[in-house]
Amino acid sequence: MEVGLIYIRFVFDYENMNWVNHCHIFKSLPVELKSDIQYVSDKINSKYKNDIFIPMGKFTQNGCVVNKEKVDKISSDIFKLYSDITIKYTGDIQVRLVYSVGEIMDLDVDSVHQLRSDPVVMLVGRFLDVLNRPGKFKI
């Protein structure tokens, strides 16, 4: 099925926040940061519930699979909300969001972290990880 795939991650470059870039254990995060991530996930999943195939989870490296016609709007909302988090802690935008449209064969998973290696998944994932430069990128 052709869908929109969105991945986002923190790219903090401040010494006291850099460790968050590599933290994959949600329970290890500061309580306030966990609360902020939870808020964004809940807000996006609720607002776009009719357009989301795989909802956002509660991760520092997050994502979702959405209706391809809504991917631009949803990715903009996610980028804005995550940017607000990093501005709150550092004063700067410290997030990298990458999104694209493509075929994903198996949508019967609970998280984008469980997706198979379909070409669009590999493309978006590679571009997400290749640089630590903040911004929103459509590929």
KELO-130844 format. One record per residue (C-alpha): residue number from 1; residue in one letter; chain; x, y, z. Coordinates in Angstrom, 1 decimal, padded with zeros to 4 digits. Each point is the difference from the previous one (the first is absolute). Layout:
N
+-----+--------+--------+--------+--------+--------+
| num | residu | chaine |      X |      Y |      Z |
+-----+--------+--------+--------+--------+--------+
| NUM |      A |      A |      X |      Y |      Z |
...
+-----+--------+--------+--------+--------+--------+
***
This chain:
139
+-----+--------+--------+--------+--------+--------+
| num | residu | chaine |      X |      Y |      Z |
+-----+--------+--------+--------+--------+--------+
|   1 |      M |      A |  000.0 |  000.0 |  000.0 |
|   2 |      E |      A |  001.3 |  003.5 | -000.8 |
|   3 |      V |      A |  000.2 |  002.1 |  003.2 |
|   4 |      G |      A |  001.9 |  002.8 |  001.6 |
|   5 |      L |      A |  002.8 | -000.9 |  002.3 |
|   6 |      I |      A |  001.3 |  002.5 |  002.6 |
|   7 |      Y |      A |  003.0 | -000.4 |  002.2 |
|   8 |      I |      A |  001.3 |  002.6 |  002.5 |
|   9 |      R |      A |  002.8 |  000.1 |  002.5 |
|  10 |      F |      A |  001.7 |  002.4 |  002.3 |
|  11 |      V |      A |  003.4 |  001.4 | -001.1 |
|  12 |      F |      A |  001.0 |  001.8 |  003.2 |
|  13 |      D |      A |  003.4 |  001.5 | -000.3 |
|  14 |      Y |      A |  000.1 |  001.5 |  003.5 |
|  15 |      E |      A |  002.4 | -001.9 |  002.3 |
|  16 |      N |      A | -002.6 | -000.5 |  002.7 |
|  17 |      M |      A | -002.7 | -001.3 | -002.4 |
|  18 |      N |      A |  002.2 | -001.9 | -002.5 |
|  19 |      W |      A | -000.5 | -003.4 |  001.8 |
|  20 |      V |      A | -003.8 |  000.2 | -000.9 |
|  21 |      N |      A |  000.9 | -000.5 | -003.7 |
|  22 |      H |      A |  001.1 | -003.6 |  000.8 |
|  23 |      C |      A | -002.4 | -000.8 |  002.8 |
|  24 |      H |      A | -002.4 | -002.8 | -001.2 |
|  25 |      I |      A | -001.3 | -000.8 |  003.5 |
|  26 |      F |      A | -003.0 |  002.3 |  000.5 |
|  27 |      K |      A |  000.0 | -000.7 |  003.8 |
|  28 |      S |      A |  003.5 |  001.5 |  000.2 |
|  29 |      L |      A | -001.1 |  003.4 | -001.2 |
|  30 |      P |      A | -000.7 |  002.9 |  002.4 |
|  31 |      V |      A | -003.6 |  000.1 |  001.1 |
|  32 |      E |      A | -000.8 |  003.3 | -001.7 |
|  33 |      L |      A |  001.5 | -001.1 | -003.3 |
|  34 |      K |      A | -001.9 | -003.3 |  000.1 |
|  35 |      S |      A | -003.2 |  002.0 |  000.7 |
|  36 |      D |      A |  000.7 |  002.3 | -003.0 |
|  37 |      I |      A |  000.6 | -003.0 | -002.4 |
|  38 |      Q |      A | -003.2 | -001.7 |  001.3 |
|  39 |      Y |      A | -002.0 |  003.2 | -000.6 |
|  40 |      V |      A |  001.2 |  000.3 | -003.6 |
|  41 |      S |      A | -000.7 | -003.6 | -000.7 |
|  42 |      D |      A | -003.5 |  000.1 |  001.5 |
|  43 |      K |      A | -000.8 |  003.3 | -001.7 |
|  44 |      I |      A |  001.0 | -001.2 | -003.5 |
|  45 |      N |      A | -001.6 | -003.4 |  000.4 |
|  46 |      S |      A | -003.2 |  001.6 |  001.2 |
|  47 |      K |      A | -000.2 |  002.8 | -002.5 |
|  48 |      Y |      A |  000.7 | -002.2 | -003.0 |
|  49 |      K |      A | -001.5 | -003.3 |  001.2 |
|  50 |      N |      A | -001.8 | -000.5 | -003.3 |
|  51 |      D |      A |  003.1 |  000.5 | -002.1 |
|  52 |      I |      A |  002.6 | -002.0 |  002.0 |
|  53 |      F |      A |  000.7 | -003.7 | -000.8 |
|  54 |      I |      A |  002.8 | -000.4 |  002.6 |
|  55 |      P |      A | -000.2 |  002.5 |  002.8 |
|  56 |      M |      A |  002.9 |  001.9 |  001.6 |
|  57 |      G |      A |  001.5 | -001.8 |  003.0 |
|  58 |      K |      A |  001.8 |  001.5 |  003.0 |
|  59 |      F |      A |  003.6 |  000.0 | -001.1 |
|  60 |      T |      A |  002.8 |  002.5 | -000.4 |
|  61 |      Q |      A |  000.3 | -001.3 | -003.6 |
|  62 |      N |      A | -003.6 |  000.0 | -001.1 |
|  63 |      G |      A | -002.2 | -000.3 | -003.1 |
|  64 |      C |      A | -003.3 | -001.0 | -001.5 |
|  65 |      V |      A | -001.6 | -001.3 | -003.2 |
|  66 |      V |      A | -002.8 |  002.2 | -001.4 |
|  67 |      N |      A | -002.3 |  000.6 | -002.9 |
|  68 |      K |      A |  002.2 |  001.2 | -002.8 |
|  69 |      E |      A | -002.3 |  002.9 | -000.7 |
|  70 |      K |      A |  000.5 |  001.4 |  003.5 |
|  71 |      V |      A |  003.8 | -000.7 |  000.4 |
|  72 |      D |      A |  001.0 |  003.6 | -000.6 |
|  73 |      K |      A | -002.4 |  001.4 |  002.6 |
|  74 |      I |      A |  000.6 | -002.6 |  002.6 |
|  75 |      S |      A |  003.8 |  000.2 | -000.4 |
|  76 |      S |      A | -000.2 |  003.8 |  000.5 |
|  77 |      D |      A | -002.0 | -000.4 |  003.2 |
|  78 |      I |      A |  002.4 | -002.6 |  001.4 |
|  79 |      F |      A |  003.0 |  002.2 | -000.9 |
|  80 |      K |      A | -001.6 |  003.0 |  001.7 |
|  81 |      L |      A | -000.8 | -001.8 |  003.1 |
|  82 |      Y |      A |  003.4 | -001.7 |  000.3 |
|  83 |      S |      A |  001.7 |  003.3 | -000.7 |
|  84 |      D |      A | -002.0 |  001.6 |  002.8 |
|  85 |      I |      A |  001.5 | -002.7 |  002.3 |
|  86 |      T |      A |  003.6 |  000.7 | -000.9 |
|  87 |      I |      A | -000.5 |  003.8 |  000.0 |
|  88 |      K |      A | -001.3 | -000.4 |  003.6 |
|  89 |      Y |      A |  003.2 | -001.7 |  001.1 |
|  90 |      T |      A |  002.6 |  001.6 | -002.2 |
|  91 |      G |      A | -001.4 |  003.1 | -001.7 |
|  92 |      D |      A |  000.6 | -001.6 | -003.4 |
|  93 |      I |      A | -001.7 | -002.4 | -002.4 |
|  94 |      Q |      A |  001.9 | -003.3 |  000.6 |
|  95 |      V |      A | -002.1 | -002.6 | -001.9 |
|  96 |      R |      A |  000.4 | -001.7 | -003.4 |
|  97 |      L |      A | -003.2 | -001.2 | -001.8 |
|  98 |      V |      A |  000.1 | -002.0 | -003.2 |
|  99 |      Y |      A | -003.0 | -001.1 | -001.9 |
| 100 |      S |      A | -001.0 | -001.5 | -003.3 |
| 101 |      V |      A | -002.7 | -001.9 | -001.9 |
| 102 |      G |      A |  000.4 | -003.6 | -001.1 |
| 103 |      E |      A | -001.1 | -003.6 |  000.2 |
| 104 |      I |      A |  000.0 | -001.8 |  003.3 |
| 105 |      M |      A | -001.1 | -003.6 | -000.3 |
| 106 |      D |      A | -000.9 | -000.8 |  003.6 |
| 107 |      L |      A | -001.8 |  002.5 |  002.1 |
| 108 |      D |      A | -001.1 | -002.5 |  002.6 |
| 109 |      V |      A |  002.6 |  001.1 |  002.6 |
| 110 |      D |      A | -000.3 |  002.0 |  003.2 |
| 111 |      S |      A |  002.9 |  002.4 | -000.6 |
| 112 |      V |      A |  002.1 |  001.4 | -002.9 |
| 113 |      H |      A |  002.9 | -001.7 |  001.7 |
| 114 |      Q |      A | -001.5 | -003.4 | -001.0 |
| 115 |      L |      A | -000.4 |  000.8 | -003.7 |
| 116 |      R |      A |  001.7 | -002.2 | -002.6 |
| 117 |      S |      A |  002.8 |  001.3 | -002.2 |
| 118 |      D |      A | -002.2 |  001.3 | -002.8 |
| 119 |      P |      A |  001.9 |  002.5 | -002.3 |
| 120 |      V |      A | -001.8 |  003.1 |  001.5 |
| 121 |      V |      A |  000.8 | -001.2 |  003.5 |
| 122 |      M |      A |  003.7 | -000.4 | -000.8 |
| 123 |      L |      A |  000.1 |  003.4 | -001.9 |
| 124 |      V |      A | -001.6 |  002.0 |  002.8 |
| 125 |      G |      A |  002.0 | -001.8 |  002.7 |
| 126 |      R |      A |  003.3 |  000.5 | -001.7 |
| 127 |      F |      A | -000.6 |  003.7 | -000.6 |
| 128 |      L |      A | -001.2 |  000.5 |  003.6 |
| 129 |      D |      A |  003.3 | -001.4 |  001.3 |
| 130 |      V |      A |  002.5 |  001.2 | -002.5 |
| 131 |      L |      A |  000.4 |  003.5 |  001.5 |
| 132 |      N |      A | -000.7 |  001.7 |  003.3 |
| 133 |      R |      A | -001.2 |  003.2 | -001.8 |
| 134 |      P |      A | -003.4 |  001.2 |  001.3 |
| 135 |      G |      A | -002.8 |  000.6 | -002.4 |
| 136 |      K |      A | -003.0 | -001.4 | -001.8 |
| 137 |      F |      A |  000.9 | -002.0 | -003.2 |
| 138 |      K |      A | -002.3 | -001.5 | -002.6 |
| 139 |      I |      A |  001.7 | -002.7 | -002.1 |
+-----+--------+--------+--------+--------+--------+
***
